[in-house]
Amino acid sequence: MKKICITISLAIFLLSSCNNSPTDKANVLIKDNMRKSLIIADSYEPVETKVDSAFAPFDEPEFYNQTLKLLKMGIEIQKYEDRAKLAKSSMAIWSDPYSAYSKNQYQESKAEYEEYIEKQHAIKEKIENTVNNIKEMVQQKPKFIGYKVTHRYRAKNNAGQTLLGDKLYILNNDFTDIIASYDMDSEEYVAFQEVVKQIKEEN
């Protein structure tokens, strides 16, 4: 009788393990990942997990990487545009042809101006290539790539304060691996979402 009870218990355990919901499966992966990444791992407390299908291109990590690359280059080119304007203003200030000192300052400002313009051109070329890559991805038909999981949690920061956090996970189609994860509260992710919104509205 004892052996029969053990066998039945084992069968029930195996059956329940096989019937774990997608949310349960996602939480197993997320819990392990969160404990590795948090400052105070023992303070981790899950709040809510939502599972949805993930489709390329918008949920694909490569799309995120290309978009983030584009945003960073946009910031970089703006920096060189501002510096070029300042250098051009300096050229105007030091344009006195009769002063040796002014001539020297003018040449330095001119060299800076030309350097910043050259850097702008180089970045613009990279931006064009990245934009073309994004366009190609957007034009592809949606393709199922796994699952996207939004996860809200509580945890302590390095000051010992308990805060809420939100992360997005992209999991493979059998819930055995994390393909990518993003901090949904970060400036990068918020900017990425704005780009996706604009692309979807235009298309």
Secondary structure, DSSP 8 states (H G I E B T S, - for coil): -HHHHHHHHHHHHHHHHHT--HHHHHHHHHHHHHHHH-SSGGG-EEEEEEEEEEEETTT-HHHHHHHHHHHHHHHHHHHHHHHHHHHHHHHHHT--TT-HHHHHHHHHHHHHHHHHHHHHHHHHHHHHHHHHHHHHHHHS--EEEEEEEEEEEEEE-TTS-EEEEEEEEEE-TTSS-EEEEEETTSHHHHHHHHHHHHHHHH-
